């Protein structure tokens, strides 16, 4: 497939449409001065568009679920997602470029001390609807009840308003919320490691999937991902190992 043909296969509508999820602060947010989307995923989207020689269009959402729907339904040409088998029904994933820890937040006086104690009868755990944590815990929980906030950034507020036992999410987001609200603490360690990857609609030809996968591996190997994490002051995430490592 020629470079021109590959670009057309990536972006059949003309511009390269990137689905950006603002619900995960490790990946994207809004520039406080301009209000424009910024972050690691935006940097990667721009780098991919430059390689393909295509204009970039950012399609911005406030939750992972909406971002997934956009790519699955071909309203965007690619996006940035936690790898999950449910999402894999409509999205072809690359290997991960970043690993993120998922953690639990509890009240300071909570009897819970360990992640293994969360899945017990009577415990209500709030997560962002459609997030990687929602999908994972829906499969894993045998006893605890899941309560879904509309977006991940609102998880802690819903948790406090409804007087629930546990909030689950990105460690960095929960640490930020803990400083904001006070009287809470994170349980030690994490309950899952999220493999954050790029992905395109399942309908795209194999050449597109391969090119996207190769792009991710180059961005890791050349230090682009690590530099982007540092540039945006991101802690709580690490560059994923190379493909096959």
N, C-alpha and C positions, 0 to 999 in steps of 0.2 A: 504494500500500500504506500503510495507516494505521500510526502509531507502534506500536500494540499488535500489529498483524499482523507488522510487521517484527521486533519483539522475539521473537515466537513462531517466526518463520522462522529467526532467529539461534540460538535456544536451544529446540528442540522438546521437550527433556526437562524444562524448567523453569528451573533455574539456568543461567547462562552459564558453560560449562566452558572454561577457558583451559589449553592445553597449554604448560607451562613447562619449558624445557630448561636444567638446571643445568650442562651440559657446556661452555657458552660463557660465561666469566666476564665478558665485556663486556655480556652481556644479563641474566644472572641469577645469583644465588648465595644463600647462607643468611646471615641476620642472625647475627653472632657471639654476640649476647646472647640472642636468642629462639629461634634455629634455624629461624625462619620464612623462606620464600622472599622475596627482595627483589631489586630491580634495575630496569633500564629497562623490560624486558618486563612485569614485575609492575605497574609504575606505569601502563603503557599499558592493561593488562588491566583494572585498576580504573577507569580513566577511561572505557573503553568500556562497562563494566557500568553505571556511573553514568549515562552518556548514554542507555542503553537502559532504565534503570530496573529492572535485573535483579540478583538476588543473584549474586555471583561465586564460582565453585568453581575452585580451582587444582588442576590435574592435573599432578603434578611427575615429571619423568624425569631420568635422569643422562646421557642421550645424545641427539643430534639424531635419530638413526635411530628411536628409540622414540617421540619426540615427533611425528615425521612419521607414523608408523604410527597413532598415536592419532587424529590428525585425519583421515587418509585413511580409517580404518575407522569414523569418526564416534563415537569414544569421547570426543572433545572437539570443541567447536564452532569453535574457532579456535586459532591458535598463531603462533609467531614463527620464521621459517625463512630460511635462505639460499636465494635464488631459484635453482632448478635444473630443467632440463627433465625429469629422471627423476622428481623429486618432483611436477612439474606434471601428471603423469598422474592424480593423485588429489586435488590441491590447487589451488584458485584463489588466485593471489597478487595482492597489491596492488603498487603501486610500492614501492621500498625506502624505509625511514625512516632507516637507518643504513648507512654503508659501512665495512667492516672489511678490514684488510690481512692476507693470508695469507703466512707467511714460513717459511723453512727454518732449522733449528738443526743445527750440526755441532760436532764436537769441536774444541778449540783447535788441535790439530795436523793437522787435516784439510787435504788439498791443495785442497779445493773453495773457491773464492773468489767465484763468481758463480752466480746462480740458473740460468743457461743450462747450467751444467756438471752439474746434478743428474741429468738424464735420460740416463744412460750405462749401458752393460752393466756388471753387477756391483754397481751401487748398489742398496741396499735402503732404502726410505723408509717410515717408520712413520707412520700417520695414525689418527685416531679412526674406528672403524667407522661407516659411514653418514653421516659428516660431509660438509660441503660440499667439503672438501679431498679426501676419499676419492672422491667422485663426479667432481670435476673432474680429478684426476690420473689416475683410471681411464680417462677419455676421452683425456687428453693424452699420457700417457707412451707412448713407443715402445720403450724399452729398460730403464729402471729397474724394479725389482720393488717392489710395494706390500705392506707388512706391516700388518695391522690390529689396533690395540689395541681393547679392548672399549669404552672411552670416550675422548674427547679429553683429559680431565685426566690420564689414565694414560699418554699417548703417550710422554712423555720417560722415564718409568720403564721402559717396555717397551723403548724404544730403547737405554737403558744396559744393561739386563739381558741383552739379546740381542746387544749389540755391533754394532748396525746403523750404517749410514753417515750417515743423515739422518733428522731428525724434522720433520714438517710440521704447522702449526697456526696458530691465532690469534696474531699477533705479541705481544699483551699476555701471553697465557698462557705463551708461550715465553720472554719476557723474565723473567717471574716464576720460571719453572723454572730458567733460567740462573743466577739469583742463588742459588737453593736448592742446586743441585748443583755449580756451579763447573766450571772447565776446559772451557767450551763457549762458542760464539759464534754470533750470528745472521748469516746472509748478508745483504749490503746490499739494501735495498728489499724488495719482495714479489713473489711469483710469481703472485698473483691478488688482485683486489679483490672481496670478497664483498658482494653486494647483499642486505642483511638486510631482509626484508619481513614483513608479516602475511599469513595465509592461512586459508582455511576449506575444508571439504570440497567437492569438485567438485559434489556433489549439491545444494548450497544454491542457491536461486533467484538470478537475476541481481540482484535488488534488494538482497540481502544482500552480494553481492560489491561492488556499487557503493557501498553504505553503508560497508563496511569500507575501501574505497579512499578515499572522501571523508574518513573519520575520520583516516586516516594523513596525508593532505594537510593537514588542519586542525592536527593535532598538530605537524607540521613548521613550518607557517606561523606558528603562534601561539607558537613557541619552547618548547613542552612537551618535545620530544625533547632539544633542546640543554640545557635546564634539568635534565632527568633525568640526562643524561650527567655534568653537573657535580656534581649532588647526590650521585651514587654514586661520584664520583672516577674516572670512566672516561677513560683515555687510549688512543690508538691507534684511535679510531673518530671518524667525522665524520657530521654530519647530511646525509642524501642530498638532492640538489636536488629542487625541486618537480616535480611531474608535467609532462612535456612540455618541461622546461627543458633 
